[in-house]
Amino acid sequence: MNPFSYGTVVKEPYFFNRRDELKRIVDTVKGGNNLVLYAPRRFGKTSLVIKAMQEMENAGYHCIYFDFMTVYSRESFIESFSKAILSKQNNWKKALQAFSTFVKGIKPSLTLDENGNPEFSIEFTESKVSDMTLDTVIDLPEKMADSQQPTIIVMDEFQDIQKLNGENFENLLRSKIQHHEHVNYLFLGSRTHLLNDMFTNKKRPFYNSASIMSIGALPNNETVDFLIERFSQSDITLDKTTAAQLIEKAGNIP
């Protein structure tokens, strides 16, 4: 049995450490602030944020995950973002009614898969997506938010927003979400220089709009102990010297 999980979102018992980072994420967002988190690929930031989402959901927050990597146009943003929001609603019928009330130019529909899970789809009723449709979709989390259950939107690979129409889309998104009172945002990215510029450059729309956080390598001594323990789950005995060599060989990249 492989004692490790990789190539996908890592959950317990494979998820390791990041206690301080996890606490900072949860405390910052629960405190009503936006947060940007960046780190190179394979450092486990998505797994870390998914774990943070689980903690916040257990505390009564409504968390929605959205990946900008799937976006290549305004239409694909609207479709992917709408599905992400709808799929996290508890009352499907009520969610569809609310969506139809708030958003014009789109017809949502719902089917159930063989396991009874909802599958949402949308149909554009406009020949060209209007600015109003885009505006209302961006505002949808705020419109559908429950004042008793704050909403957290996680936007992964956020620097890919530049695949749309550059800073014009950034301007639009920033101008809308700055007025959201019941929604907080957690922005993730792996292209650190791009993401850092988006939030620290005074000329960019998202300048100074979120706390900035990065994650680095794992603590060496604790990682040695974790490797020894995980290998033992597969009846493999690993000494500390070999574990340290493995960590060094991997560049201490999770």
CORFENBEL-V687287 format. One record per residue. N is the residue number from 1. PSI is psi as a letter, one per 30 degrees, with the letter a starting at -180 (NA if undefined). NEAR is the number of other C-alpha atoms within 12 Angstrom. D_FIRST is the distance of its C-alpha to the first C-alpha in Angstrom with 2 decimals. Layout:
n->(N | N)
psi->(PSI | PSI)
near->(NEAR | NEAR)
d_first->(D_FIRST | D_FIRST)
This chain:
n->(1 | 2 | 3 | 4 | 5 | 6 | 7 | 8 | 9 | 10 | 11 | 12 | 13 | 14 | 15 | 16 | 17 | 18 | 19 | 20 | 21 | 22 | 23 | 24 | 25 | 26 | 27 | 28 | 29 | 30 | 31 | 32 | 33 | 34 | 35 | 36 | 37 | 38 | 39 | 40 | 41 | 42 | 43 | 44 | 45 | 46 | 47 | 48 | 49 | 50 | 51 | 52 | 53 | 54 | 55 | 56 | 57 | 58 | 59 | 60 | 61 | 62 | 63 | 64 | 65 | 66 | 67 | 68 | 69 | 70 | 71 | 72 | 73 | 74 | 75 | 76 | 77 | 78 | 79 | 80 | 81 | 82 | 83 | 84 | 85 | 86 | 87 | 88 | 89 | 90 | 91 | 92 | 93 | 94 | 95 | 96 | 97 | 98 | 99 | 100 | 101 | 102 | 103 | 104 | 105 | 106 | 107 | 108 | 109 | 110 | 111 | 112 | 113 | 114 | 115 | 116 | 117 | 118 | 119 | 120 | 121 | 122 | 123 | 124 | 125 | 126 | 127 | 128 | 129 | 130 | 131 | 132 | 133 | 134 | 135 | 136 | 137 | 138 | 139 | 140 | 141 | 142 | 143 | 144 | 145 | 146 | 147 | 148 | 149 | 150 | 151 | 152 | 153 | 154 | 155 | 156 | 157 | 158 | 159 | 160 | 161 | 162 | 163 | 164 | 165 | 166 | 167 | 168 | 169 | 170 | 171 | 172 | 173 | 174 | 175 | 176 | 177 | 178 | 179 | 180 | 181 | 182 | 183 | 184 | 185 | 186 | 187 | 188 | 189 | 190 | 191 | 192 | 193 | 194 | 195 | 196 | 197 | 198 | 199 | 200 | 201 | 202 | 203 | 204 | 205 | 206 | 207 | 208 | 209 | 210 | 211 | 212 | 213 | 214 | 215 | 216 | 217 | 218 | 219 | 220 | 221 | 222 | 223 | 224 | 225 | 226 | 227 | 228 | 229 | 230 | 231 | 232 | 233 | 234 | 235 | 236 | 237 | 238 | 239 | 240 | 241 | 242 | 243 | 244 | 245 | 246 | 247 | 248 | 249 | 250 | 251 | 252 | 253 | 254)
psi->(k | k | g | l | k | l | g | l | k | k | l | k | g | f | k | k | b | g | e | e | e | e | e | e | e | e | e | e | e | f | g | g | l | l | k | k | k | l | l | l | k | g | f | g | e | e | e | e | e | e | e | e | e | e | e | e | e | f | g | g | l | j | k | k | k | k | j | f | f | f | k | f | l | e | e | e | e | e | e | e | e | e | e | e | e | e | f | g | k | e | j | e | e | e | e | e | e | e | e | e | e | e | k | l | f | k | j | l | l | k | l | k | a | f | g | g | k | k | j | k | l | l | k | k | g | k | f | k | k | l | e | e | e | e | e | e | e | e | f | e | e | e | e | f | k | k | f | f | i | k | k | k | k | k | j | l | h | f | f | f | f | f | f | c | h | b | f | e | e | e | e | e | e | e | f | e | f | f | g | k | f | g | k | l | k | j | k | l | l | f | i | e | e | e | e | e | e | e | f | f | k | f | f | k | e | g | k | g | f | l | k | k | k | l | k | a | l | l | k | e | e | e | e | e | e | e | e | e | e | e | e | f | f | g | h | k | k | k | l | e | e | e | e | e | e | e | e | e | e | g | g | h | k | NA)
near->(11 | 13 | 20 | 25 | 19 | 17 | 14 | 16 | 20 | 24 | 22 | 17 | 15 | 25 | 32 | 32 | 29 | 27 | 19 | 19 | 27 | 31 | 21 | 26 | 41 | 34 | 21 | 26 | 37 | 31 | 20 | 23 | 30 | 38 | 37 | 43 | 42 | 39 | 31 | 24 | 22 | 26 | 32 | 39 | 40 | 37 | 32 | 39 | 45 | 33 | 32 | 36 | 32 | 23 | 23 | 29 | 21 | 14 | 18 | 18 | 30 | 36 | 40 | 36 | 36 | 35 | 28 | 31 | 24 | 24 | 26 | 20 | 23 | 32 | 28 | 25 | 32 | 40 | 32 | 29 | 37 | 43 | 35 | 31 | 38 | 39 | 31 | 30 | 28 | 16 | 15 | 24 | 19 | 15 | 30 | 32 | 20 | 26 | 36 | 26 | 19 | 27 | 34 | 26 | 28 | 31 | 26 | 32 | 24 | 24 | 18 | 14 | 10 | 8 | 8 | 9 | 14 | 24 | 22 | 29 | 24 | 28 | 23 | 23 | 16 | 16 | 10 | 14 | 25 | 20 | 21 | 20 | 29 | 32 | 29 | 31 | 41 | 38 | 33 | 36 | 44 | 32 | 29 | 37 | 30 | 20 | 17 | 13 | 23 | 31 | 39 | 46 | 42 | 38 | 36 | 37 | 33 | 38 | 34 | 31 | 37 | 26 | 22 | 26 | 18 | 20 | 21 | 19 | 27 | 28 | 23 | 28 | 32 | 28 | 19 | 26 | 31 | 26 | 17 | 28 | 24 | 31 | 37 | 38 | 45 | 42 | 44 | 48 | 41 | 29 | 23 | 28 | 17 | 23 | 34 | 31 | 22 | 35 | 33 | 21 | 16 | 13 | 14 | 24 | 26 | 37 | 22 | 22 | 27 | 30 | 29 | 31 | 27 | 31 | 34 | 24 | 27 | 27 | 21 | 24 | 18 | 21 | 27 | 27 | 25 | 29 | 33 | 27 | 24 | 26 | 23 | 18 | 18 | 15 | 13 | 16 | 17 | 22 | 18 | 21 | 17 | 17 | 27 | 24 | 18 | 21 | 26 | 18 | 12 | 15 | 16 | 24 | 23 | 37)
d_first->(0.00 | 3.78 | 6.09 | 8.85 | 10.76 | 13.57 | 16.23 | 17.06 | 18.46 | 16.22 | 16.60 | 15.85 | 13.84 | 12.99 | 16.72 | 18.38 | 22.06 | 24.86 | 26.78 | 30.16 | 29.62 | 28.46 | 31.55 | 33.85 | 32.72 | 33.11 | 36.39 | 37.88 | 37.29 | 38.15 | 41.26 | 42.46 | 41.80 | 40.14 | 37.51 | 36.36 | 33.05 | 32.28 | 29.81 | 28.64 | 25.83 | 22.23 | 23.49 | 21.94 | 25.31 | 24.47 | 21.51 | 23.97 | 26.69 | 24.66 | 23.93 | 27.65 | 28.58 | 26.70 | 28.64 | 31.87 | 31.41 | 30.92 | 34.20 | 35.97 | 35.80 | 35.44 | 32.97 | 32.88 | 30.63 | 32.21 | 31.05 | 33.95 | 31.89 | 32.70 | 36.41 | 38.82 | 42.10 | 43.96 | 43.28 | 39.51 | 39.61 | 41.62 | 39.39 | 36.03 | 37.48 | 39.18 | 36.06 | 34.06 | 36.84 | 37.40 | 33.79 | 33.66 | 36.81 | 36.80 | 39.94 | 39.58 | 43.20 | 44.59 | 42.47 | 43.80 | 47.32 | 47.04 | 45.64 | 48.53 | 50.99 | 49.90 | 48.98 | 51.43 | 50.81 | 47.44 | 46.79 | 43.46 | 42.03 | 39.20 | 37.29 | 34.46 | 31.38 | 30.23 | 28.42 | 31.57 | 30.46 | 33.29 | 33.63 | 36.54 | 38.60 | 41.82 | 44.85 | 47.23 | 50.80 | 52.37 | 53.09 | 52.06 | 50.03 | 52.58 | 52.32 | 52.88 | 49.83 | 47.66 | 49.26 | 48.65 | 44.97 | 44.46 | 46.35 | 44.44 | 42.04 | 45.14 | 47.05 | 44.33 | 43.33 | 44.04 | 46.05 | 44.37 | 40.85 | 40.67 | 38.65 | 36.26 | 35.75 | 32.92 | 33.80 | 31.00 | 31.98 | 35.49 | 37.07 | 36.68 | 39.63 | 41.69 | 40.78 | 43.27 | 46.81 | 46.25 | 47.86 | 49.77 | 46.64 | 45.72 | 49.25 | 49.00 | 45.67 | 46.85 | 50.22 | 48.67 | 45.87 | 48.13 | 49.99 | 47.00 | 47.50 | 44.65 | 41.89 | 40.19 | 38.17 | 35.13 | 35.08 | 32.09 | 32.13 | 30.54 | 33.77 | 35.03 | 38.52 | 39.26 | 38.08 | 39.83 | 43.02 | 42.93 | 43.13 | 45.23 | 47.75 | 50.95 | 51.69 | 48.52 | 48.52 | 45.55 | 47.06 | 46.63 | 45.25 | 42.00 | 40.65 | 38.63 | 35.32 | 32.86 | 29.51 | 28.67 | 26.12 | 24.05 | 25.60 | 24.68 | 24.63 | 22.61 | 20.05 | 19.76 | 19.10 | 16.48 | 14.52 | 14.91 | 13.83 | 10.63 | 9.62 | 10.73 | 8.22 | 5.81 | 9.22 | 10.41 | 14.04 | 15.53 | 19.28 | 21.25 | 22.93 | 19.86 | 18.47 | 21.95 | 22.01 | 18.85 | 20.56 | 23.77 | 22.34 | 20.92 | 24.30 | 22.81 | 22.06 | 19.34)
